[in-house]
Amino acid sequence: MITNIKELLQNTQLQQQVKAAANLADVIKLITTAGVQKGHSFTQESIAQVVGGLILEERELSEADLLAVAGGLRASSITGSILSCC
């Protein structure tokens, strides 16, 4: 599944949408929708697990990142990590 997500994130339009997303939940919805459009059967839960793994591979989460994920604050640093993985 991670390969499929990385392929989706090669799309410039999706990259722009992810960068503009208000929070991680919006990023997950964008990736889920893009996946469905390409014939993948991703769930938001499975995307969240993969995205969480990608973020942890990139770096450890700071306290601010954890608060952003938990509280739904703007997560531009997190979305940047998602895009930088691909």
PyMOL Python script that loads the backbone (N, CA, C, O; Angstrom):
from pymol import cmd

cmd.read_pdbstr("""\
ATOM      1  N   MET A   1       0.816  -1.203   0.000  1.00  0.00           N
ATOM      2  CA  MET A   1       0.000   0.000   0.000  1.00  0.00           C
ATOM      3  C   MET A   1       0.857   1.264   0.000  1.00  0.00           C
ATOM      4  O   MET A   1       0.491   2.265  -0.616  1.00  0.00           O
ATOM      5  N   ILE A   2       1.987   1.220   0.684  1.00  0.00           N
ATOM      6  CA  ILE A   2       2.838   2.405   0.733  1.00  0.00           C
ATOM      7  C   ILE A   2       3.319   2.791  -0.662  1.00  0.00           C
ATOM      8  O   ILE A   2       3.456   3.976  -0.969  1.00  0.00           O
ATOM      9  N   THR A   3       3.572   1.800  -1.500  1.00  0.00           N
ATOM     10  CA  THR A   3       3.983   2.079  -2.873  1.00  0.00           C
ATOM     11  C   THR A   3       2.885   2.817  -3.619  1.00  0.00           C
ATOM     12  O   THR A   3       3.159   3.756  -4.367  1.00  0.00           O
ATOM     13  N   ASN A   4       1.632   2.391  -3.417  1.00  0.00           N
ATOM     14  CA  ASN A   4       0.504   3.051  -4.067  1.00  0.00           C
ATOM     15  C   ASN A   4       0.363   4.493  -3.596  1.00  0.00           C
ATOM     16  O   ASN A   4       0.075   5.385  -4.394  1.00  0.00           O
ATOM     17  N   ILE A   5       0.562   4.719  -2.320  1.00  0.00           N
ATOM     18  CA  ILE A   5       0.454   6.072  -1.774  1.00  0.00           C
ATOM     19  C   ILE A   5       1.564   6.953  -2.339  1.00  0.00           C
ATOM     20  O   ILE A   5       1.324   8.102  -2.707  1.00  0.00           O
ATOM     21  N   LYS A   6       2.774   6.412  -2.406  1.00  0.00           N
ATOM     22  CA  LYS A   6       3.888   7.188  -2.960  1.00  0.00           C
ATOM     23  C   LYS A   6       3.621   7.528  -4.420  1.00  0.00           C
ATOM     24  O   LYS A   6       3.939   8.629  -4.869  1.00  0.00           O
ATOM     25  N   GLU A   7       3.038   6.586  -5.165  1.00  0.00           N
ATOM     26  CA  GLU A   7       2.675   6.865  -6.556  1.00  0.00           C
ATOM     27  C   GLU A   7       1.652   7.991  -6.636  1.00  0.00           C
ATOM     28  O   GLU A   7       1.772   8.891  -7.467  1.00  0.00           O
ATOM     29  N   LEU A   8       0.649   7.936  -5.772  1.00  0.00           N
ATOM     30  CA  LEU A   8      -0.372   8.988  -5.757  1.00  0.00           C
ATOM     31  C   LEU A   8       0.259  10.351  -5.474  1.00  0.00           C
ATOM     32  O   LEU A   8      -0.125  11.358  -6.069  1.00  0.00           O
ATOM     33  N   LEU A   9       1.219  10.370  -4.570  1.00  0.00           N
ATOM     34  CA  LEU A   9       1.831  11.625  -4.160  1.00  0.00           C
ATOM     35  C   LEU A   9       2.800  12.181  -5.206  1.00  0.00           C
ATOM     36  O   LEU A   9       3.366  13.256  -5.008  1.00  0.00           O
ATOM     37  N   GLN A  10       2.994  11.479  -6.293  1.00  0.00           N
ATOM     38  CA  GLN A  10       3.790  12.006  -7.403  1.00  0.00           C
ATOM     39  C   GLN A  10       2.969  13.010  -8.223  1.00  0.00           C
ATOM     40  O   GLN A  10       3.523  13.786  -9.001  1.00  0.00           O
ATOM     41  N   ASN A  11       1.651  12.985  -8.041  1.00  0.00           N
ATOM     42  CA  ASN A  11       0.746  13.878  -8.754  1.00  0.00           C
ATOM     43  C   ASN A  11       0.900  15.297  -8.201  1.00  0.00           C
ATOM     44  O   ASN A  11       0.694  15.534  -7.011  1.00  0.00           O
ATOM     45  N   THR A  12       1.259  16.222  -9.070  1.00  0.00           N
ATOM     46  CA  THR A  12       1.501  17.610  -8.663  1.00  0.00           C
ATOM     47  C   THR A  12       0.276  18.251  -8.025  1.00  0.00           C
ATOM     48  O   THR A  12       0.391  18.974  -7.036  1.00  0.00           O
ATOM     49  N   GLN A  13      -0.893  17.985  -8.590  1.00  0.00           N
ATOM     50  CA  GLN A  13      -2.116  18.573  -8.039  1.00  0.00           C
ATOM     51  C   GLN A  13      -2.370  18.063  -6.620  1.00  0.00           C
ATOM     52  O   GLN A  13      -2.721  18.839  -5.732  1.00  0.00           O
ATOM     53  N   LEU A  14      -2.193  16.764  -6.410  1.00  0.00           N
ATOM     54  CA  LEU A  14      -2.384  16.204  -5.069  1.00  0.00           C
ATOM     55  C   LEU A  14      -1.340  16.769  -4.110  1.00  0.00           C
ATOM     56  O   LEU A  14      -1.654  17.053  -2.955  1.00  0.00           O
ATOM     57  N   GLN A  15      -0.120  16.934  -4.568  1.00  0.00           N
ATOM     58  CA  GLN A  15       0.922  17.523  -3.727  1.00  0.00           C
ATOM     59  C   GLN A  15       0.513  18.917  -3.252  1.00  0.00           C
ATOM     60  O   GLN A  15       0.685  19.260  -2.083  1.00  0.00           O
ATOM     61  N   GLN A  16      -0.027  19.714  -4.171  1.00  0.00           N
ATOM     62  CA  GLN A  16      -0.456  21.069  -3.813  1.00  0.00           C
ATOM     63  C   GLN A  16      -1.596  21.030  -2.804  1.00  0.00           C
ATOM     64  O   GLN A  16      -1.630  21.829  -1.868  1.00  0.00           O
ATOM     65  N   GLN A  17      -2.533  20.096  -2.996  1.00  0.00           N
ATOM     66  CA  GLN A  17      -3.653  19.972  -2.070  1.00  0.00           C
ATOM     67  C   GLN A  17      -3.174  19.544  -0.689  1.00  0.00           C
ATOM     68  O   GLN A  17      -3.666  20.033   0.328  1.00  0.00           O
ATOM     69  N   VAL A  18      -2.212  18.627  -0.661  1.00  0.00           N
ATOM     70  CA  VAL A  18      -1.673  18.163   0.621  1.00  0.00           C
ATOM     71  C   VAL A  18      -0.960  19.312   1.333  1.00  0.00           C
ATOM     72  O   VAL A  18      -1.123  19.492   2.540  1.00  0.00           O
ATOM     73  N   LYS A  19      -0.176  20.087   0.593  1.00  0.00           N
ATOM     74  CA  LYS A  19       0.523  21.229   1.187  1.00  0.00           C
ATOM     75  C   LYS A  19      -0.457  22.259   1.747  1.00  0.00           C
ATOM     76  O   LYS A  19      -0.182  22.899   2.763  1.00  0.00           O
ATOM     77  N   ALA A  20      -1.599  22.414   1.080  1.00  0.00           N
ATOM     78  CA  ALA A  20      -2.582  23.410   1.505  1.00  0.00           C
ATOM     79  C   ALA A  20      -3.546  22.889   2.570  1.00  0.00           C
ATOM     80  O   ALA A  20      -4.353  23.651   3.103  1.00  0.00           O
ATOM     81  N   ALA A  21      -3.468  21.616   2.875  1.00  0.00           N
ATOM     82  CA  ALA A  21      -4.403  21.025   3.838  1.00  0.00           C
ATOM     83  C   ALA A  21      -4.258  21.684   5.202  1.00  0.00           C
ATOM     84  O   ALA A  21      -3.160  22.037   5.632  1.00  0.00           O
ATOM     85  N   ALA A  22      -5.387  21.837   5.864  1.00  0.00           N
ATOM     86  CA  ALA A  22      -5.409  22.498   7.159  1.00  0.00           C
ATOM     87  C   ALA A  22      -4.853  21.619   8.274  1.00  0.00           C
ATOM     88  O   ALA A  22      -4.321  22.125   9.262  1.00  0.00           O
ATOM     89  N   ASN A  23      -4.975  20.310   8.116  1.00  0.00           N
ATOM     90  CA  ASN A  23      -4.511  19.406   9.167  1.00  0.00           C
ATOM     91  C   ASN A  23      -4.280  18.006   8.597  1.00  0.00           C
ATOM     92  O   ASN A  23      -4.556  17.747   7.426  1.00  0.00           O
ATOM     93  N   LEU A  24      -3.783  17.129   9.426  1.00  0.00           N
ATOM     94  CA  LEU A  24      -3.463  15.776   9.000  1.00  0.00           C
ATOM     95  C   LEU A  24      -4.712  15.004   8.580  1.00  0.00           C
ATOM     96  O   LEU A  24      -4.658  14.198   7.651  1.00  0.00           O
ATOM     97  N   ALA A  25      -5.819  15.241   9.247  1.00  0.00           N
ATOM     98  CA  ALA A  25      -7.070  14.556   8.878  1.00  0.00           C
ATOM     99  C   ALA A  25      -7.466  14.890   7.444  1.00  0.00           C
ATOM    100  O   ALA A  25      -7.941  14.024   6.709  1.00  0.00           O
ATOM    101  N   ASP A  26      -7.268  16.146   7.046  1.00  0.00           N
ATOM    102  CA  ASP A  26      -7.573  16.545   5.669  1.00  0.00           C
ATOM    103  C   ASP A  26      -6.628  15.869   4.677  1.00  0.00           C
ATOM    104  O   ASP A  26      -7.044  15.481   3.585  1.00  0.00           O
ATOM    105  N   VAL A  27      -5.363  15.729   5.055  1.00  0.00           N
ATOM    106  CA  VAL A  27      -4.392  15.042   4.200  1.00  0.00           C
ATOM    107  C   VAL A  27      -4.826  13.598   3.982  1.00  0.00           C
ATOM    108  O   VAL A  27      -4.790  13.096   2.859  1.00  0.00           O
ATOM    109  N   ILE A  28      -5.229  12.944   5.045  1.00  0.00           N
ATOM    110  CA  ILE A  28      -5.666  11.549   4.965  1.00  0.00           C
ATOM    111  C   ILE A  28      -6.879  11.428   4.053  1.00  0.00           C
ATOM    112  O   ILE A  28      -6.960  10.497   3.251  1.00  0.00           O
ATOM    113  N   LYS A  29      -7.818  12.352   4.167  1.00  0.00           N
ATOM    114  CA  LYS A  29      -9.000  12.339   3.293  1.00  0.00           C
ATOM    115  C   LYS A  29      -8.611  12.537   1.832  1.00  0.00           C
ATOM    116  O   LYS A  29      -9.145  11.866   0.949  1.00  0.00           O
ATOM    117  N   LEU A  30      -7.684  13.453   1.577  1.00  0.00           N
ATOM    118  CA  LEU A  30      -7.227  13.701   0.207  1.00  0.00           C
ATOM    119  C   LEU A  30      -6.593  12.451  -0.398  1.00  0.00           C
ATOM    120  O   LEU A  30      -6.885  12.088  -1.537  1.00  0.00           O
ATOM    121  N   ILE A  31      -5.733  11.800   0.366  1.00  0.00           N
ATOM    122  CA  ILE A  31      -5.058  10.598  -0.132  1.00  0.00           C
ATOM    123  C   ILE A  31      -6.062   9.472  -0.337  1.00  0.00           C
ATOM    124  O   ILE A  31      -5.980   8.737  -1.321  1.00  0.00           O
ATOM    125  N   THR A  32      -7.007   9.332   0.584  1.00  0.00           N
ATOM    126  CA  THR A  32      -8.039   8.293   0.456  1.00  0.00           C
ATOM    127  C   THR A  32      -8.856   8.511  -0.808  1.00  0.00           C
ATOM    128  O   THR A  32      -9.082   7.573  -1.573  1.00  0.00           O
ATOM    129  N   THR A  33      -9.295   9.728  -1.030  1.00  0.00           N
ATOM    130  CA  THR A  33     -10.092  10.051  -2.218  1.00  0.00           C
ATOM    131  C   THR A  33      -9.302   9.812  -3.498  1.00  0.00           C
ATOM    132  O   THR A  33      -9.821   9.233  -4.452  1.00  0.00           O
ATOM    133  N   ALA A  34      -8.049  10.255  -3.520  1.00  0.00           N
ATOM    134  CA  ALA A  34      -7.211  10.048  -4.702  1.00  0.00           C
ATOM    135  C   ALA A  34      -7.013   8.555  -4.959  1.00  0.00           C
ATOM    136  O   ALA A  34      -6.996   8.118  -6.110  1.00  0.00           O
ATOM    137  N   GLY A  35      -6.867   7.790  -3.911  1.00  0.00           N
ATOM    138  CA  GLY A  35      -6.703   6.348  -4.053  1.00  0.00           C
ATOM    139  C   GLY A  35      -7.933   5.684  -4.633  1.00  0.00           C
ATOM    140  O   GLY A  35      -7.825   4.820  -5.503  1.00  0.00           O
ATOM    141  N   VAL A  36      -9.093   6.077  -4.160  1.00  0.00           N
ATOM    142  CA  VAL A  36     -10.353   5.527  -4.680  1.00  0.00           C
ATOM    143  C   VAL A  36     -10.501   5.859  -6.156  1.00  0.00           C
ATOM    144  O   VAL A  36     -10.935   5.021  -6.947  1.00  0.00           O
ATOM    145  N   GLN A  37     -10.142   7.079  -6.524  1.00  0.00           N
ATOM    146  CA  GLN A  37     -10.228   7.487  -7.931  1.00  0.00           C
ATOM    147  C   GLN A  37      -9.308   6.652  -8.825  1.00  0.00           C
ATOM    148  O   GLN A  37      -9.582   6.479 -10.012  1.00  0.00           O
ATOM    149  N   LYS A  38      -8.225   6.138  -8.255  1.00  0.00           N
ATOM    150  CA  LYS A  38      -7.290   5.303  -9.019  1.00  0.00           C
ATOM    151  C   LYS A  38      -7.588   3.807  -8.863  1.00  0.00           C
ATOM    152  O   LYS A  38      -6.838   2.963  -9.354  1.00  0.00           O
ATOM    153  N   GLY A  39      -8.694   3.487  -8.171  1.00  0.00           N
ATOM    154  CA  GLY A  39      -9.096   2.093  -8.048  1.00  0.00           C
ATOM    155  C   GLY A  39      -8.572   1.365  -6.823  1.00  0.00           C
ATOM    156  O   GLY A  39      -8.725   0.149  -6.714  1.00  0.00           O
ATOM    157  N   HIS A  40      -7.955   2.094  -5.901  1.00  0.00           N
ATOM    158  CA  HIS A  40      -7.468   1.480  -4.671  1.00  0.00           C
ATOM    159  C   HIS A  40      -8.582   1.495  -3.622  1.00  0.00           C
ATOM    160  O   HIS A  40      -9.451   2.368  -3.643  1.00  0.00           O
ATOM    161  N   SER A  41      -8.551   0.546  -2.727  1.00  0.00           N
ATOM    162  CA  SER A  41      -9.588   0.483  -1.692  1.00  0.00           C
ATOM    163  C   SER A  41      -8.998   0.824  -0.325  1.00  0.00           C
ATOM    164  O   SER A  41      -9.080   0.036   0.617  1.00  0.00           O
ATOM    165  N   PHE A  42      -8.402   2.015  -0.237  1.00  0.00           N
ATOM    166  CA  PHE A  42      -7.834   2.477   1.024  1.00  0.00           C
ATOM    167  C   PHE A  42      -8.939   2.893   1.985  1.00  0.00           C
ATOM    168  O   PHE A  42      -9.975   3.413   1.569  1.00  0.00           O
ATOM    169  N   THR A  43      -8.712   2.662   3.263  1.00  0.00           N
ATOM    170  CA  THR A  43      -9.578   3.247   4.285  1.00  0.00           C
ATOM    171  C   THR A  43      -8.809   4.398   4.925  1.00  0.00           C
ATOM    172  O   THR A  43      -7.581   4.450   4.849  1.00  0.00           O
ATOM    173  N   GLN A  44      -9.517   5.299   5.541  1.00  0.00           N
ATOM    174  CA  GLN A  44      -8.840   6.417   6.208  1.00  0.00           C
ATOM    175  C   GLN A  44      -7.956   5.896   7.335  1.00  0.00           C
ATOM    176  O   GLN A  44      -6.899   6.467   7.604  1.00  0.00           O
ATOM    177  N   GLU A  45      -8.373   4.825   7.992  1.00  0.00           N
ATOM    178  CA  GLU A  45      -7.586   4.255   9.082  1.00  0.00           C
ATOM    179  C   GLU A  45      -6.271   3.687   8.562  1.00  0.00           C
ATOM    180  O   GLU A  45      -5.221   3.881   9.175  1.00  0.00           O
ATOM    181  N   SER A  46      -6.330   2.981   7.425  1.00  0.00           N
ATOM    182  CA  SER A  46      -5.102   2.393   6.889  1.00  0.00           C
ATOM    183  C   SER A  46      -4.153   3.486   6.390  1.00  0.00           C
ATOM    184  O   SER A  46      -2.937   3.377   6.545  1.00  0.00           O
ATOM    185  N   ILE A  47      -4.712   4.531   5.796  1.00  0.00           N
ATOM    186  CA  ILE A  47      -3.884   5.658   5.350  1.00  0.00           C
ATOM    187  C   ILE A  47      -3.222   6.317   6.563  1.00  0.00           C
ATOM    188  O   ILE A  47      -2.038   6.651   6.522  1.00  0.00           O
ATOM    189  N   ALA A  48      -3.983   6.503   7.633  1.00  0.00           N
ATOM    190  CA  ALA A  48      -3.439   7.132   8.840  1.00  0.00           C
ATOM    191  C   ALA A  48      -2.265   6.329   9.389  1.00  0.00           C
ATOM    192  O   ALA A  48      -1.271   6.908   9.828  1.00  0.00           O
ATOM    193  N   GLN A  49      -2.368   5.012   9.370  1.00  0.00           N
ATOM    194  CA  GLN A  49      -1.265   4.174   9.860  1.00  0.00           C
ATOM    195  C   GLN A  49      -0.032   4.329   8.983  1.00  0.00           C
ATOM    196  O   GLN A  49       1.080   4.466   9.492  1.00  0.00           O
ATOM    197  N   VAL A  50      -0.223   4.309   7.671  1.00  0.00           N
ATOM    198  CA  VAL A  50       0.913   4.435   6.756  1.00  0.00           C
ATOM    199  C   VAL A  50       1.542   5.818   6.876  1.00  0.00           C
ATOM    200  O   VAL A  50       2.765   5.944   6.945  1.00  0.00           O
ATOM    201  N   VAL A  51       0.710   6.854   6.902  1.00  0.00           N
ATOM    202  CA  VAL A  51       1.226   8.222   7.017  1.00  0.00           C
ATOM    203  C   VAL A  51       1.977   8.372   8.334  1.00  0.00           C
ATOM    204  O   VAL A  51       3.049   8.976   8.375  1.00  0.00           O
ATOM    205  N   GLY A  52       1.426   7.832   9.395  1.00  0.00           N
ATOM    206  CA  GLY A  52       2.114   7.878  10.686  1.00  0.00           C
ATOM    207  C   GLY A  52       3.472   7.208  10.616  1.00  0.00           C
ATOM    208  O   GLY A  52       4.446   7.709  11.178  1.00  0.00           O
ATOM    209  N   GLY A  53       3.542   6.084   9.932  1.00  0.00           N
ATOM    210  CA  GLY A  53       4.812   5.392   9.750  1.00  0.00           C
ATOM    211  C   GLY A  53       5.803   6.195   8.940  1.00  0.00           C
ATOM    212  O   GLY A  53       6.993   6.224   9.256  1.00  0.00           O
ATOM    213  N   LEU A  54       5.316   6.852   7.889  1.00  0.00           N
ATOM    214  CA  LEU A  54       6.197   7.686   7.061  1.00  0.00           C
ATOM    215  C   LEU A  54       6.764   8.846   7.862  1.00  0.00           C
ATOM    216  O   LEU A  54       7.939   9.189   7.732  1.00  0.00           O
ATOM    217  N   ILE A  55       5.933   9.437   8.677  1.00  0.00           N
ATOM    218  CA  ILE A  55       6.381  10.567   9.487  1.00  0.00           C
ATOM    219  C   ILE A  55       7.439  10.102  10.483  1.00  0.00           C
ATOM    220  O   ILE A  55       8.448  10.777  10.684  1.00  0.00           O
ATOM    221  N   LEU A  56       7.206   8.951  11.104  1.00  0.00           N
ATOM    222  CA  LEU A  56       8.164   8.445  12.081  1.00  0.00           C
ATOM    223  C   LEU A  56       9.475   8.030  11.424  1.00  0.00           C
ATOM    224  O   LEU A  56      10.538   8.158  12.030  1.00  0.00           O
ATOM    225  N   GLU A  57       9.410   7.536  10.194  1.00  0.00           N
ATOM    226  CA  GLU A  57      10.634   7.206   9.470  1.00  0.00           C
ATOM    227  C   GLU A  57      11.439   8.464   9.198  1.00  0.00           C
ATOM    228  O   GLU A  57      12.668   8.452   9.271  1.00  0.00           O
ATOM    229  N   GLU A  58      10.751   9.536   8.889  1.00  0.00           N
ATOM    230  CA  GLU A  58      11.412  10.795   8.552  1.00  0.00           C
ATOM    231  C   GLU A  58      12.091  11.400   9.779  1.00  0.00           C
ATOM    232  O   GLU A  58      13.225  11.873   9.704  1.00  0.00           O
ATOM    233  N   ARG A  59      11.399  11.379  10.887  1.00  0.00           N
ATOM    234  CA  ARG A  59      11.940  11.955  12.119  1.00  0.00           C
ATOM    235  C   ARG A  59      11.003  11.618  13.268  1.00  0.00           C
ATOM    236  O   ARG A  59       9.852  11.233  13.066  1.00  0.00           O
ATOM    237  N   GLU A  60      11.523  11.770  14.470  1.00  0.00           N
ATOM    238  CA  GLU A  60      10.654  11.587  15.619  1.00  0.00           C
ATOM    239  C   GLU A  60       9.709  12.779  15.708  1.00  0.00           C
ATOM    240  O   GLU A  60      10.067  13.900  15.346  1.00  0.00           O
ATOM    241  N   LEU A  61       8.505  12.521  16.193  1.00  0.00           N
ATOM    242  CA  LEU A  61       7.539  13.605  16.347  1.00  0.00           C
ATOM    243  C   LEU A  61       7.909  14.474  17.534  1.00  0.00           C
ATOM    244  O   LEU A  61       8.277  13.980  18.600  1.00  0.00           O
ATOM    245  N   SER A  62       7.805  15.769  17.329  1.00  0.00           N
ATOM    246  CA  SER A  62       8.008  16.696  18.433  1.00  0.00           C
ATOM    247  C   SER A  62       6.708  16.801  19.213  1.00  0.00           C
ATOM    248  O   SER A  62       5.673  16.287  18.788  1.00  0.00           O
ATOM    249  N   GLU A  63       6.770  17.459  20.338  1.00  0.00           N
ATOM    250  CA  GLU A  63       5.561  17.661  21.127  1.00  0.00           C
ATOM    251  C   GLU A  63       4.532  18.468  20.325  1.00  0.00           C
ATOM    252  O   GLU A  63       3.334  18.198  20.409  1.00  0.00           O
ATOM    253  N   ALA A  64       4.990  19.447  19.557  1.00  0.00           N
ATOM    254  CA  ALA A  64       4.087  20.260  18.727  1.00  0.00           C
ATOM    255  C   ALA A  64       3.401  19.393  17.673  1.00  0.00           C
ATOM    256  O   ALA A  64       2.210  19.557  17.407  1.00  0.00           O
ATOM    257  N   ASP A  65       4.167  18.460  17.067  1.00  0.00           N
ATOM    258  CA  ASP A  65       3.575  17.560  16.072  1.00  0.00           C
ATOM    259  C   ASP A  65       2.499  16.697  16.705  1.00  0.00           C
ATOM    260  O   ASP A  65       1.418  16.527  16.142  1.00  0.00           O
ATOM    261  N   LEU A  66       2.798  16.152  17.881  1.00  0.00           N
ATOM    262  CA  LEU A  66       1.820  15.306  18.570  1.00  0.00           C
ATOM    263  C   LEU A  66       0.558  16.098  18.902  1.00  0.00           C
ATOM    264  O   LEU A  66      -0.555  15.595  18.754  1.00  0.00           O
ATOM    265  N   LEU A  67       0.737  17.328  19.348  1.00  0.00           N
ATOM    266  CA  LEU A  67      -0.427  18.166  19.640  1.00  0.00           C
ATOM    267  C   LEU A  67      -1.206  18.475  18.377  1.00  0.00           C
ATOM    268  O   LEU A  67      -2.436  18.522  18.400  1.00  0.00           O
ATOM    269  N   ALA A  68      -0.499  18.685  17.270  1.00  0.00           N
ATOM    270  CA  ALA A  68      -1.174  18.979  15.998  1.00  0.00           C
ATOM    271  C   ALA A  68      -2.017  17.797  15.559  1.00  0.00           C
ATOM    272  O   ALA A  68      -3.150  17.972  15.112  1.00  0.00           O
ATOM    273  N   VAL A  69      -1.477  16.604  15.681  1.00  0.00           N
ATOM    274  CA  VAL A  69      -2.224  15.408  15.298  1.00  0.00           C
ATOM    275  C   VAL A  69      -3.401  15.191  16.243  1.00  0.00           C
ATOM    276  O   VAL A  69      -4.510  14.891  15.799  1.00  0.00           O
ATOM    277  N   ALA A  70      -3.164  15.341  17.531  1.00  0.00           N
ATOM    278  CA  ALA A  70      -4.217  15.098  18.519  1.00  0.00           C
ATOM    279  C   ALA A  70      -5.298  16.170  18.478  1.00  0.00           C
ATOM    280  O   ALA A  70      -6.485  15.875  18.623  1.00  0.00           O
ATOM    281  N   GLY A  71      -4.875  17.421  18.277  1.00  0.00           N
ATOM    282  CA  GLY A  71      -5.823  18.515  18.363  1.00  0.00           C
ATOM    283  C   GLY A  71      -6.313  19.049  17.038  1.00  0.00           C
ATOM    284  O   GLY A  71      -7.184  19.918  17.009  1.00  0.00           O
ATOM    285  N   GLY A  72      -5.773  18.551  15.939  1.00  0.00           N
ATOM    286  CA  GLY A  72      -6.213  18.999  14.626  1.00  0.00           C
ATOM    287  C   GLY A  72      -5.718  20.381  14.252  1.00  0.00           C
ATOM    288  O   GLY A  72      -6.329  21.058  13.426  1.00  0.00           O
ATOM    289  N   LEU A  73      -4.605  20.810  14.856  1.00  0.00           N
ATOM    290  CA  LEU A  73      -4.039  22.103  14.498  1.00  0.00           C
ATOM    291  C   LEU A  73      -3.383  22.020  13.136  1.00  0.00           C
ATOM    292  O   LEU A  73      -3.215  20.928  12.592  1.00  0.00           O
ATOM    293  N   ARG A  74      -3.013  23.147  12.587  1.00  0.00           N
ATOM    294  CA  ARG A  74      -2.330  23.171  11.290  1.00  0.00           C
ATOM    295  C   ARG A  74      -1.077  22.320  11.378  1.00  0.00           C
ATOM    296  O   ARG A  74      -0.281  22.464  12.307  1.00  0.00           O
ATOM    297  N   ALA A  75      -0.909  21.454  10.431  1.00  0.00           N
ATOM    298  CA  ALA A  75       0.183  20.492  10.484  1.00  0.00           C
ATOM    299  C   ALA A  75       1.080  20.610   9.260  1.00  0.00           C
ATOM    300  O   ALA A  75       1.391  19.603   8.624  1.00  0.00           O
ATOM    301  N   SER A  76       1.496  21.815   8.923  1.00  0.00           N
ATOM    302  CA  SER A  76       2.298  21.999   7.711  1.00  0.00           C
ATOM    303  C   SER A  76       3.619  21.258   7.788  1.00  0.00           C
ATOM    304  O   SER A  76       4.109  20.763   6.773  1.00  0.00           O
ATOM    305  N   SER A  77       4.204  21.171   8.973  1.00  0.00           N
ATOM    306  CA  SER A  77       5.462  20.430   9.078  1.00  0.00           C
ATOM    307  C   SER A  77       5.230  18.947   8.864  1.00  0.00           C
ATOM    308  O   SER A  77       6.097  18.255   8.330  1.00  0.00           O
ATOM    309  N   ILE A  78       4.087  18.456   9.268  1.00  0.00           N
ATOM    310  CA  ILE A  78       3.771  17.044   9.078  1.00  0.00           C
ATOM    311  C   ILE A  78       3.517  16.767   7.604  1.00  0.00           C
ATOM    312  O   ILE A  78       4.020  15.779   7.070  1.00  0.00           O
ATOM    313  N   THR A  79       2.747  17.619   6.937  1.00  0.00           N
ATOM    314  CA  THR A  79       2.481  17.387   5.523  1.00  0.00           C
ATOM    315  C   THR A  79       3.770  17.507   4.717  1.00  0.00           C
ATOM    316  O   THR A  79       3.937  16.822   3.708  1.00  0.00           O
ATOM    317  N   GLY A  80       4.664  18.358   5.148  1.00  0.00           N
ATOM    318  CA  GLY A  80       5.957  18.450   4.483  1.00  0.00           C
ATOM    319  C   GLY A  80       6.726  17.155   4.602  1.00  0.00           C
ATOM    320  O   GLY A  80       7.391  16.737   3.654  1.00  0.00           O
ATOM    321  N   SER A  81       6.646  16.511   5.755  1.00  0.00           N
ATOM    322  CA  SER A  81       7.302  15.223   5.948  1.00  0.00           C
ATOM    323  C   SER A  81       6.696  14.165   5.054  1.00  0.00           C
ATOM    324  O   SER A  81       7.415  13.319   4.522  1.00  0.00           O
ATOM    325  N   ILE A  82       5.395  14.195   4.881  1.00  0.00           N
ATOM    326  CA  ILE A  82       4.721  13.220   4.032  1.00  0.00           C
ATOM    327  C   ILE A  82       5.205  13.367   2.605  1.00  0.00           C
ATOM    328  O   ILE A  82       5.519  12.375   1.948  1.00  0.00           O
ATOM    329  N   LEU A  83       5.266  14.591   2.124  1.00  0.00           N
ATOM    330  CA  LEU A  83       5.683  14.821   0.744  1.00  0.00           C
ATOM    331  C   LEU A  83       7.164  14.564   0.535  1.00  0.00           C
ATOM    332  O   LEU A  83       7.568  14.139  -0.548  1.00  0.00           O
ATOM    333  N   SER A  84       7.971  14.810   1.539  1.00  0.00           N
ATOM    334  CA  SER A  84       9.407  14.621   1.368  1.00  0.00           C
ATOM    335  C   SER A  84       9.786  13.152   1.295  1.00  0.00           C
ATOM    336  O   SER A  84      10.865  12.818   0.807  1.00  0.00           O
ATOM    337  N   CYS A  85       8.924  12.274   1.767  1.00  0.00           N
ATOM    338  CA  CYS A  85       9.219  10.843   1.733  1.00  0.00           C
ATOM    339  C   CYS A  85       9.176  10.294   0.322  1.00  0.00           C
ATOM    340  O   CYS A  85       9.765   9.249   0.047  1.00  0.00           O
ATOM    341  N   CYS A  86       8.496  10.974  -0.565  1.00  0.00           N
ATOM    342  CA  CYS A  86       8.219  10.423  -1.892  1.00  0.00           C
ATOM    343  C   CYS A  86       9.055  11.109  -2.903  1.00  0.00           C
ATOM    344  O   CYS A  86       8.973  10.791  -4.090  1.00  0.00           O
TER     345      CYS A  86
END
""", "prot")
cmd.dss("prot")
cmd.show_as("cartoon", "prot")
cmd.util.cbc("prot")
cmd.orient("prot")
